[in-house]
Amino acid sequence: MAHDMVRVVYTKYDGSAHRDYPARRFGSDDLGVWVGVTHGTPSVYHGRPSVEQIPFVLLIPHHAWWTGMFNPPPRTSEVYCDITTPARWEGDTVHIIDLDLDVVRRRESGRVELRDEDEFDEHRVQFGYPDDLVTEAQAAAAKLLGALGDGSEPFATQYHKYLSEVTQ
């Protein structure tokens, strides 16, 4: 199966570098665009050069305020959703603004947790998040807190077919 390569670029609201990596495009469905990153992929993490040690699959929704990262063991987070602005595509590059809040489902316990509320509050003031952005981000987090825990797709099984392609 031929895969297109895409570049995934996350920045913070102030434009500073956050994450940047190449990924294989698996396809698109009603939920969004599915991409995968293999072990050893050169990347930028928190603005610094890095290499991905654990492969993952990323769902980039068409119009939602989040992205979903699906991880294999040994990563302790089975699903890690970043609350973001909706993705903006320019050719084969997707631009995403990370809004600090994260919703995570733990692999062992299945516990779903909201993370980095303190960072969100700090950056809300520092970067001047508009009220509508705050509302959208908080609504996305609330929705994901339910969806990651109740068996909703794509968080139940749908991602497994893509995850098997990056872990081979």
N, C-alpha and C positions, 0 to 999 in steps of 0.2 A: 504494500500500500504506500503510495507516494504521499509525502507530507510536505506541506509548505512550511517554511520557517517564518516565525514572527518575532518581533522584538517587543518585550514587555517592559515598559518604563513606568515605575512608580516614583512620584515625587511627593514631597510634603506640600502643604497649602502655600507656603512661601516660595515654592519653586526649587527648594534644595533637593539634591539627589537622595533617594531612599533605596530603591531596588531597580536593577536593570539586568535583563538576561535574555538570551535567545531561547525560543521554545518551538517545539514541533506542533503544528496545527493538526489536530486529529479530525476536526469537523465542527459543524455548527448545527444546532437544533433549535427548538423553540425557546430553550433556556438561555442559550448563548453560544460562545465559541469555546471549545475545549482544546487546551494545549497541554503539552507534557515537557518536562525537563528531566534529563537523565543525570545520573551520578557523573561527576567530573566536569559538568558544564561550567565554563567561566562565567562569572557574574559580578555584579556590584551589590553589596549588602550594607545598608546604612551608610552609603556613600563611599565605601572602601572596596577595592578589588577583593574578590573571593572566588571560591570554587564550590559548587553545590556538592555536598557530601551524601545527601539522601535524595533520591528522585521524588518527584511529585507531579500531580496533575492540577491544573488550574482551570476553573470555569470562570469565564469573563462574561457575565450576563449582558444581554443587549441593552437594557435600560435600567438596571437596578443599582442601588447604592451600596454594593458590596462585590467582592470577588471571593471565590471559594477555593481553597487549597486542600487537596486530598492527599494524605500521606500514608506510606507503608510503615510497618515496624522497621527500625526500632523507635521511630519518632513517637513521642508520647501523645501528641495531638493527632487524632485520626482525621479530623476536619478542622481547618483553621480559616475562618472568614475575616477578612479585613473589611472594615467599613470604609467605603471610598466614594468619590464622586462617580457618576456613571462613566463608563469607559468611552474614550474618544479615539477613533481610529484615523490614522493618516497612512494610507497604503498598508504596508505590512507591519506597521508600528502601532501599538496601542498605548495610549497615555492614560494613566490612572493617578488620581490624587488620593493618597492615603490620609484618612481622617482620624487616625490613632486608635479608635475603638476597635476591638477584636472580639469575636464570638468563637469560642473553641469547644470542641467535644473531645474529651479525653478518651484515649483508647481503652485503658483498663477498666475504668469505672463507668464510662459512658456519661459522666457528668458534663453538663454544658455550663460554661461560665462566660461572663462578660469581663473583658480585661481592658486595662489601660484607660479607665475613666479619668484618672488623675492627669494623664498626658493630654487627653481630649480637653479637659477643663483648662489646663495650662495653655495649650495651643489656641483654644477658643479666644482667649484674651490676647495672647502674644501675636497671633496672626490675624485677629479680627474676623473670625468666622461670622458670616451673615446669619441672621436668625433663621432664614429658611433652610440654610445648609445644616444648622444644628438640629432643626426639626426633622429633616430627612434622615440625617445620620442616626438620631435616636430612634426613629421609627424603624429603620432598617435593622438596627441592633435588636429591638424588641421582637420584630418578626422572626429574625434568625434564632433568637433564644428559644422560641417555640418550635421552629422547623427542624432544628438540629436534634431536638429531643423527642419529636413525635413520629418519627419514621417517614417524614415527607421526603420526596425526591426533590432535588438530586442527592440528598444527603444520606439516603439509605443504601442503595445498591447501584444506582446508575453509573457512578464513577468507577466502579471496579473494572469494567471492560477497558477503560483508558489506563488505569493504574497498572494493569498487567503489562501494557505495552512499554512502560518506562522502567519496569523492574526486571525485565528479562535480561 
